[in-house]
């Protein structure tokens, strides 16, 4: 399993099952675009370049939280 596959799998663990496959595909596409910008192909990319890109994206759990629906309440559900 490549670094990219492992990273996407870890992000997917923190995503709702309903949207997981779509978001994983979006992240994979984004990573491939980032590799392409650096003149790398996703299949033969240097591990150093891949690691730099993944570090740029940050913690998989934090990336997954950006895709979570935001819930803002004037009065929280616990008060009802």
N, C-alpha and C positions, 0 to 999 in steps of 0.2 A: 504494500500500500504506500503510495507516495505521500510526501509531506502535504501536498494540496488536498488529497483525499482525506487524510487524517484530520486536517484542520476543518474541512467542511463537515465531516462527520461529527466533530466536537461541537461545532456551531449548531448543527442539527439536533443534537441532544437537548439543547436549551430552547428549541422552537416548538410552537404548538404543532401537533401532528397534522392538523388541517392544512396548513400552508407550508409545511416543511419542504416538500419536494420542489415547489416553485422557488422558494427562497434559496435553497441549496443550488439550484440551477443558475439563479441570478448571481450568487456569489462566485460560482465556478466561472461564469462568463466574465465577471469583473476581474477575477484573477488572471484569466487568459489574456484579457485586454492589457492588463498591467505588465504581464510578461512580454507581450508583443511590443509594447512601447519601449521596452528595454532591449529589444532585438532578440528575444528568446522565444523558442517554441515550447508550448506546455509539455510536450512529450519528452523533449531532450533538454529541458531547462537545467541550468546549473543549480545545485542545492543551495549554494551561497546566495544567489539571486532570489530564489524562492523564499529562503529564510528571511531575507531583508524585506521582501514584500509582505510576508505574513506578520513580521514584527511591526510593520507599518500599520497593518489592519488592527493589530492589538489582540487583546484577550478574546477568545471565541465567545465566552459568555457575555461580554460587554457588546460585542458585535450583534449577537442574537437579540439582546435587549433592545437594540435600535429598531428591530422589526416587530416588537411587541406592540400591541395597540395601547395607546396611552389612555389612561383612565383618570380623568380629572373630575372631581366632585366638589360641589360647593359644600355639601354636607355628606360626609362619608356614609357608605352603606351600613357600617356598624352602628350608626345612630338611629336607624330605622327599626 
